[in-house]
Amino acid sequence: MSKRNLILIIVVAVAAFAIGRFVVSRGPTPSAESGTTGDQSAAAKAASRAMTFTQPKAPAQ
């Protein structure tokens, strides 16, 4: 095997390793069903609680 082929094989192996390491194994992606992240849902819950206290009360009849 020539030096050129050996270098080419090493370059392809390093590229395959980099693709496998950084692109394929990224970790869990957020679910499309939930639609919000943890921070957004916590903020939405806090806003919902705040709205319950700021709603005008119905007039007494």
Secondary structure by P-SEA (a helix, b strand, c coil): ccaaaaaaaaaaaaaaaaaacccccccccccccccccaaaaaaaaaaaaaaaaaccccccc
